[in-house]
Amino acid sequence: MKLDINLVQSIPYNGTSGSCFSNRSILSSTFEPGSGSTIMAYAGICGAENIQLSADATFHAGTIEQIDTFVGGAGSCSVPVVISPPNSDPTAVAGADQVIPVNTAFLLQGSGADADLPADTLSYQWDQMDAGTATTCTSRIINFRLTVRDNKSGQATANVSLTIDGASGPFRITSFNTAQTIFTTSPLIFNWDVANTNTGAVSCANVDVDLLTFSADHKTYAVTQLLSNVVNNGNQIVKLPDKSNSNARFRVSCNGNIFYDISDADLIIQNSGAGGAGTFATTGNTTFFNTNGQVFATSGTCDGSPKVIGIGEIDGRWILFLLSLWVCSRLTRSHS
């Protein structure tokens, strides 16, 4: 059934949600960047600030909080509504608070449970809860909320806070960032910029190094662990399995934390051609492409200037973020 976004927007509208136009003045509830992308935002009608061409059929967690506050107070109907058959609300876990370096991608991991499973199907949605300007380029605290829905009127939320440490980062891979062919017959020297992440507030002592092998259209990928819990010293020698792939990238991530980086260009891996040599798997994980609008990424120098990538396109920084959506839990979003 097609959802009329305009009609649904008018139901909770009380002048406190949204992004551009008149609601931009209400900074305490301007959670979404640019035009926004949810029902209460203005996707597609904010000119240069559009981040999508049309709205997703979902409410931002900030809007849900406003609705709950209104309904629980002056907007209460006073007459309870009985749901039949009875439905149990799900539970949500957003993970532990973390300290991460500046201008470095990170992975939000969440989970949910429901006493009514398997009859209910849970869906998951992450929203940033910081109104106004929010960035990982400076020392600050950023806040996220996980909403778990059972799609039968039940929902639960959980919050997590990330402290951005201005004394460390960006945490970056410094090798294999240009398109090239690499061979499985010889060990490779893998380098990254530790950027003070091994000391101070972040104190990431050890890292993991993985190989990501993508399908030809980059829509799916597989993960092969190369090194686990090795010293965060900026260089390691890696030996690849004797398999081939034409769309491979390296990933280095902090063991015990949520930040990581992915190399910037596709690599062609050539196997030895000997008996037993094969090809890498390319399935098991899904990459999300936003074909409904423009994707913005901060510049590599973290000067605050957005980089417009374009509709349906993706660069290394955003592959980094998009992959993270599928690591821990199935993320379901509804669209009109």
Helices and strands as residue ranges (DSSP letters): H 5-10, G 21-25, G 27-29, G 47-49, H 61-72, E 91-93, E 98-101, E 111-113, E 123-128, E 140-149, E 155-165, E 172-173, E 180-183, E 188-193, E 206-214, E 220-231, E 235-238, E 243-254, E 260-262, E 267-270, E 278-279, E 285-286, E 294-298, E 306-311, H 316-324
